[in-house]
């Protein structure tokens, strides 16, 4: 049972690190939580059996890395909005261009 939680903890911690470095860093929260819970379960099982394992430290290290990367990306990334007037002007120009293109199309009724 302990090995299952160790493997699940490692896999979810590695997934959290991978997601934390991608633009999808907000999705890294779920694997962080799963890895943390698996790490806690492994700690409780190890204390009950009075065995020390190095793997618990690795799981929590990966959790800390992914959590710090996720928090950093959320705090220091800025969402820049474009000038809305320019966007509206482009939309109007595209609409006019579309109307011109549709007017130039000749439709054959010989079907």
Protein Blocks (a to p, Z undefined) as FASTA:
>chain_A
ZZmmmmmmmmmmmmmmmmmmmmklmmmmmmmmmmmmmmmmmmmmmmmnopacfklmmmmm
mmmmmmmmmmmmmmmpccddddfklmmmmmmmmmmmmmmmmmmpccdfkZZ
